[in-house]
């Protein structure tokens, strides 16, 4: 984890570009919602709520462990994965803590400055109930685990196809739509909301934001936490099975 954190510090000049880019995206989203909502509401959501939603959703997306796909893909192509497999630690754990170092760096140097600057520019609502803060933190942990296992699952496909570009592009598109980044699930039609509820992607943006905004009561939060935990378990089992099969047919390219 420390190694990954230190590796990120070598690209300090990119931090300001990321912060500027994130604030620009938040500004664009807020401008669109101001044009759509004005001073009115839609399904009980006003512009103040959408400002908070846009900022929290953006912050969650910045700390997801999706880059694990590129890490495995690169190591397969260069052959460096062999040295990782020889280390006295589980390879998935090695990947997880490497990504955790990236997450810590992003939180300190990108998420926090983005939130502070956006708060000063656009405003931000805060949870009033302590349970909402605790549930929000728990939902972030679920988001990290689900994003890691999804990314790791896609990365394992590299052992067969040696490229994950098409699959990664498809999953990224699904996450954009069903995580609520493009449009909050509150505004989905019944049919599309049903599909979103059947997928794990809502935990990568919409669920943490809705909990933070106290748009879920206690029973809903418990249900979502249980549902998210089940997805973590299912994805963990899927990666364990695929890893067991992938390691048997490991083919190193470029090394």
Secondary structure, 3 states (H helix, E strand, C coil): CHHHHHHHHCCHHHHHHHHHHHHHHHHHHHHHHHHHHCCCCECCECHHHHHHHHHHHHHHHHCCCCCHHHHHHHHHHHCCHHHHHCCCCCHHHHHHHHHHHHHHHHHHHHHHHHHHHHHHHHCCCCCCCHHHHHHHHHHHHHHHHHHHHHHHHHHHCHHHHCCCHHHHHHHHHHHHHHCCCCCCHHHCCHHHHHHHHCCCHHHHCHHHHHHHCCCCCHHHHHHHHHHHHHHHHHHHHHHHHHHHHHHHHCCCCCC
